[in-house]
Amino acid sequence: MTAMPPQASTLNLRPLMFETFVCTVAVMSFVALIGPVARTLGLAPWQAGMTVTVGGIAWMLMARVWGIASDRLGRRRVLLSGLAGFAVTYALLCAFMALALNISMSALPAFIGIVALRGLAGGFYAAVPACSAALVADHVSADKRASAMAGLGAASAVGMVVGPSFAGLLAMLGLALPLLLTCLLPLLAFAVLWRWLPDSQRVSERKGPALAIGDRRLRRSLTLGFIAMVCVTVAQMTVGFFALDRLQLPPADAARVAGIALTSVGVALICAQMLVRKLNWAPLRLIGVGGLVSALGFGSVCFAVAPWMLYASCFVAAAGMGWVFPAVSALNANAVEADEQGAAAGSLVAVHGLGMISGPLLGTLLHQVDSRAPYVLVAALLLFGVAWTVLPRKGATA
């Protein structure tokens, strides 16, 4: 069980929430724009997908590196270093894409440049969630961590809603404009954290090896964290196909329905995580209730025969996940000692990255069997993960 932080509940979350919101807007703007940009540059759909996937791979590989470094060098130093690297590489990425559009660059050099810069940006950005979670664990007592993590989650959810809308509105004036404007957002986040992020002393003086990702204390949180991310990405990837094949909508209507469904997901995440901040429940209770609610939502997608039913199911599923994700982060932090928080947070970010990579592939493969199969799987996976996490330690304090 983790030691109590030396400065419990003294951390001002607002700079971290602002940084999380701003950077999520930037990342989601890229995701929204890459399809139209790829089509304009003559890239194949798989190449557009690769530009997103490579960022996830780099994020997964670098998360533990940044987290362990923050244990040994201090949170502020490592977080600002990673954010500075992300700000520079993301600005270069946006500038390169704008240049490629302006000069009608051929497909191959455009693809290589975008993939390389997106990979660098993803590797640097991995420092942000890992160090932010560790910083919360440093300053917030164990019984308040789920609430604090929910604050960061709510800020991210707002960014998930605002980012694509912001990019879409600006894209009406040309694809280069949203790229040139959103590239400034990470720089703004860096300036805010540089000014208001508190100084932190070196946390760990240990000479031995860092906390292993296979440490038994992390098994519950990492397993459920992976399952939860797989569930979310499977649903995100297949909702458009569900509207096409199950609801029998034409492509334009299916795209609109999928967009509304994903917007309802963002709204549900915001509402759920703000409620977590008010409830102040223990992590295991949040996981149990939230996991059951989310599994109900995912399962009910199978019975959707009209768009409004799909919207309602997605809202319920996301509301439950809005309780699960911050609770898993708190459970992860509460399992280890103060000098292991960075490594633990980095491990959780890494398995989230693995889930983000594997979920879309799994979802699309299952969709080829039956349009309802992905949602049956994620509901069953979530029920298994919740039961495995909660039941064996039902009476334990987390």
N, C-alpha and C positions, 0 to 999 in steps of 0.2 A: 504494500500500500504506500502511496506517495506521502512524502513529508509535506506538512503545511507550508505554503509559500511564506517567505519572510515578510512580505508586504501585502497581506491579503486585501483584495478589493480596492487597491489604490490606483489601479490602471485606468486612465481615461480612454475608453474604447472609441471615442469619436474619430480620432485621426486614423485608426486602423479600419473603422467602418467606412470612412470616406475613401481611403486607399482601395479597399476591397471593391466598393461600388464603382469607382472610376476605372480601375483596371478590368473589371468584369465587363463594363460597357465597351472598352477597347477590344477585348478578346471576342465578345459576342458580335461586335460590329464586323470584325474580320470574318467570322463564320458566316454572317449574313451576306457579305459582299463577295466571298470567294467564288461562288457559283457564277454570278454575272461576269465577274472579272475573268474567270477561266474561259467562259464561253466567248467573250470578246477577244481574248488572246489566242483562241483556237486550241485550248487544252481539253483533253478528254475528261469525262466525269471522274474516272479513277485517279487521274492526276490531281484534280481538285480535292478529292478525298484524301489523297496522300499528303497534301499540304497541311491538313488538319491532323492526320494520324501521326505524322512525324513530330509535331509539337507535343502530342500526348506521350510519345515514346521518350522524348528528351525529358519531359516533366517527370515521368516515372523513374528514369534512371538517375536524375539529379536530386530528387527530393531528399533522400537520406543523406546525401553528401552535404547539402546545405544545412539540414537539421543537426547533424553531428558537429559541423563547424560552428553552429550557433551555441552548442553546449560548451565548446572550448574557447571560443573567441568573443562571445557575447551576442545577444539578440540584435541590438541596434546596428552594430557593425556589419553583421552578415545580412540582415534584412535590407539595409540600405545599399549594400554592395550588389545583392541580387536584383533589387528594384532598379538601380542605376543601369545595370546590364540590360535588363528588360526594356527600360525606357529607350536606351540607345538602339538596341537591335530592332525593337518594334518600330521606331521612327525610320530606321533604314529600310525595314520591310515595306512600310507604307510608301516611302519615297520611291523605292524600287518599283513597286506595283504601279504607282502613278506615272513614273517614267515609262514603264513598259507599255502602258495604255497610250501615252502621248506619242510615242515614236513607233507604235505598232510593232513591237519587238516580236521576233519569231518565237514559236512555241517552246522549243527545247531550252534556249537560254533563259526564257521567262520561268519555265518550270524549275530549272536548277536553282535559279536565284531565289525564288519564293520558298522552295523547300529548305534550302540552306539557312535562310534568315529566319524562317518560321521555327526551325529546329533550335537555333540559337536562342530565340526569344522564349521558347518553351522551357529550355534548360535553365535560363536565368529566372524565369517567373516561378519556377518550382520553389525558390527560396521564400516567396511571399506567404503562401498558405502554411508552410512548415514552420517558419519563424513566428508568424502571427499566432498560431495555435500554441506554440511553446511560450510565447510572451504572455498570453492569457493564463496559462498554467502557472507561470512564475508568480503572477500578481493576484490571482483570484483563488479563493479558498475552494476546496474540493466540492462542497455542496452548492457552489454558485457557478461552477464552470459551465454546466450545460446552458444556463441562461446567457452567459457571456458568449459562448460559441454560437448560440442562436442569434445574437446580435450581428455577428459577422456573417452568418448565413443569410439573414434577412437583407443585409446590405448587398450581398452577392445576388440574391434573388431579384432585387430591384434592378440591379445592373443587367440581369438576364432579360428582363422585360424591356428596359429602356434601350439597351444596346441595338438590337435589331430594328426597333422603331426609329431610333435616331439615325441609323445608317440608311434605312429605307427612305426617310423623308429627304435627307441630303442627297441621296442618289438621284432624285428627280432632277437635280441640277447638274448631274454628271457623276460618274463613278470615282473620279479622282478627288472630288471635294470631300466626301466623308473620310477618305484615306488620309488626306492632308490634315484634317481637323482632329480625327481620333488619335493620330500619332502624337499629339500634344498631351493627351490625357495621362499617360504614365509619368511624363515629366512633371505634371502638376501634382500627382500623387507623391512623387519623390520629394518635391519641395515641401509639401505638407508634413510628411514624416520627418524630414530633416529638421524642420522647425519644432515640431511638437512631440515626436517620439521620445520617451524618457531614456536617459542613459542607462546602460545595464552593465554590471560587472561580469567578469568571466564566471560562468556557472560551475564548470567542472575543472578540477585539477587532476583527474584520473589519468594514469599513464597507460593503463591496459586497453584492451579492445573496447570499442563502442558497443552499446546495446545491440544485440543481434535481432534481425527482423523475425527470426524464428523463436525468440524468447517466449517461454510458455505464458508469461504474464500478459502478453499482447495477443494471444491466440483468439480470444473472444472478439476483441475490438477490430482486429485486422480481418478476421473472417467475415464478420457482419458488415464491416466497411466495404469489403470487396463485393459481397452479395448485393448490398444496397446500391452501389454504383452500377453494377451489371443490370439490375432491375430498371434503374432510371434510363440508362442508355439504350437498352433494348426497347423500351417504350418510346423514347424519343425517335429512334431510328425507324420504327415500324408504324407509327401513327398515320403517316401519310399513305402508306401502302394499305393499311386497314380501311381508310376512307375510300380508297380506290376499289379494293376487291371485296370488302365485306359490305360497305354501305352503297357500293355500285355507283359512285359519283364520277363525273367526268374529271379530267386532270385539273382544270382550273378551279372547279368547286372543291375538289379534294385538297388542293393546296391551301385554299382559304380555310377549310374546316381544320386542317392540320395546324395552321397558324393560330387559329382561335383556341384550339385545344392546348397548344404549347403556351399560349398566353395565360390560359386558366391555370396551368401548372405554376407559372411564375407568381401569379397572384396568390395561389394557395400556399406556396412556400413562404411568401412574405407574411401572410396572416398567421400561419401555423407557428412560425419561428418568433413572431412577436408575442404570441400567446405563451410560448415556452418561457419567455422572459418574465411573464407575469405569474405563471404557475409555480416555478421553482421546485419542480419535482426531481426526484433522484433519477440518474441516468437509466437504471434498469426499468423503472416504471414507465419512463418516456418511451423506451424501446418496446416494451410489451404492448402498451396501448397504441403507440404510433405504428408499429409493425402490423398489428392486426387491422387497423383502419386502412393502411396502405394496401395490404393483401386483399382486403375486401374491394377496394377501388380497382386494383388491377384485374381481379377476377371478374368484376362486373362489366369490364370492357367486352368480354365475350358475349354478353347479352345485348349489347348496343345495336340497335337497328335504325337509329336516327342520329343526326349530328348532336342534338342536345343531350342525348344519353351518353355519347362519347365525351362531351365536355364535362358532364357531371362526374363520370367515372374518373377522368383524368384529374379533376379537382380533388376528389376524395383521396386518390392514390398519392398525389403530391402533398396534400395536407398531412398525411401520415408520415411521409418521408421527411417533411419539415420538422417532425419531432425526432425521427430516428437519427438523422445526420449529426445534429449538435450533441445528442446523447452519446453517440458512438465516440465522438471526439473527446467528450468529458470522460467516458469510461476508459479510453486509451490513456489520457493524461493521469487519471487517478491510479492507474495500475503500476506506475513506475516512480522512481525517486526524482528529486529536483534536478540532479545533474544528468538525467537521462531524458528530459522532456523534449529536447530538440530531436534526438534520434527517434523517439517514439512518434512525434508528430510527423517527421519525415517518412517514417515507415507507413503511417496511415495514408499520407499523400501519395506514396508510391503505389500502394494497393488500389487506391482510387484511380490512379492513372492506368493500372492494369485493367481495371473494370471498364474504364472509358474506351480502351482499345478493343477488348474482347466482346463487350456487349453488343455493339452494332453488327459485328459479324455473326454472332450467335442469333440475334434477332432476325436478321435477313434470311439466314438458313432455315430457321423454324417457320418463318412466314411462307416459305415455299411448300411446306407440308400442309399448313392450314393457317389462315389469317388470325385465328384465335390462339394458336399454339404458343406464340411468344408470351401472351398474357397469362395463360395457364401456368407456364413454366415459372415466370417471375413471381406469381402469387405463391406457388408451392415453395420456391427457393426462399422467399421472404419468411414464410411461416416456419420453415426449417431453421433458418438463421436465428429468428427471434426465439424459438423454443430452445435451441442449443445454447443461446447466450443467456437467457433469463432463468430457465427452469433449474439447472444444476446448482446455481448460486442464488436462489430466490431470496434467501434470508440475509445475504451478504450486503454490506454497505459498499456502494460504488460511488 
